[in-house]
Amino acid sequence: MSTGLIIIGCLILIVIVVVQIGKVTELAAKIRGEEEVQLESNRRNGLLMLVFMVVFLVYCVWSAMHYKNWMLGYGPHEAASAHGGVLDSLFNVTLFFTGIVFIITHIALFWFAYKYHGRKGVISTFIPHDNKLEIIWTAVPAVVMCFLVIRGLVAWNEVMGDVSDSGEDYMEIEATGSQFLWYLRYPGPDGKLGARDYKMITGKNPLGQDWTDDKNLDDFQPNDIVLPVGKKIRVRITARDVLHNFFLPHFRVKMDAVPGMPTYFVFTPIKTTEEYRQELRKYPEYQQPTDPKDPTSEPLWKTFNYELACAELCGKGHFSMRKLVRIVSEDEYNAWLKEQQSYYMSSIRGSDEDPRKDELLGIEIEQRKQDFNLAVEKALAAEKADEKIIRLNYVTFETGSANLTALSKYELDNIVATLNKFPNMTIEVAGHTDNEGEDAANLFLSDNRAKAVYNYLTGKGILQSRLTAKGYGENRPIDTNDTEEGRAKNRRTEFQILTQ
Ligand SMILES: [Cu+2]
């Protein structure tokens, strides 16, 4: 920083000196006569051009050397994706040719300004036309340009070639740009992203996912991009409002996010985040503390993370469109996958926006079955009789009647399965109510409800000798009847394991 300030200070001083010399020259001109002064000025300006040329070119080379380890493509920043090397070599070849042209044209520019500065009695040669010169400066760039363009096309086909291939063994994820954040979507266990419709976008459903499409139910929206190393990834890129750009600089992945038209990029990460950090660690630039003011802070290599950035100036919050990218081993990835919960289950299920509100999903049936089996295991292991009671949380009846609701059958089938698994088990099914209404009516209702369960079980082939059913009415509350919450708990159906 301080070096920069000194350089800027020097430049300002040089400009002041040049201006002052100019003023002195003007005054001198008045004294000595115009022409002589003009010639002197020409000579001096010519020399300044030469000095500038040297300083400028030396600075260009020096800065390229000095900052090379910060630049993508060099040293620690070799591409972290399978295709990245192709783009890097394309970039380097282009830089080689443009670099040569850059140096030659700048030397010519300043050298000519010096060599042909105005002198007394010297008149410039007039060259109206030169075929040889025209041919050379047309043909040489044309050949070089053709070479670069063809190389570019080959690289493009290599990188983008399998984007549209279906049936390829890749994993698809989705990124949606929005002012000013990225929405990420993963397909979940089914491996398929569900359908979207922009007309379905609401505050709760930011991507307009169609919840009647089964494929949407397990899709999840993580905060970071986490990907397994060595796996081919296809990113489906969309935008909700204006143009954005999906840019993963370390992977040489860059693609416009266009509203109304998905674009795709296929790439394979080949270095985990940890491997990349170990590469950086070898370079002194990355051994510096992350916080320059705090020498005890973690070194830069240790806090490095791949990132997703928006590379399209999309508005005033453009800078905040950033996400972390973590590349991990297959095992770490699977562990991370297990922690992710589907967006539908965490945010939509049971809400007003859920068209499947009154339907039971396979995933829920499975979860309930697991909960039930755990409760049975616990009851089997218990010593005391009152610990051998299992509450049937999902057995429900139509209001004021003993008619089982349709959804009750899943829980009842769990009982059937348990009784079939333990052939010596006998149980008592019990119905309970809260204290609202007449005692006798409650007793009658609870008894009928217990019998309804009994009838269902015998209808499924369970021997009558293994079952009893009894209504207890309001006599055995498990919570207070003074609150609605307590009363809801007291209205219940349960069964007790008598022998096992
Ligand atoms: Cu953007």
Residues whose N, C-alpha, C, O or C-beta is under 5 A from the ligand:
A	BS01	CU	L243 H244 N245 C310 E312 C314 M321
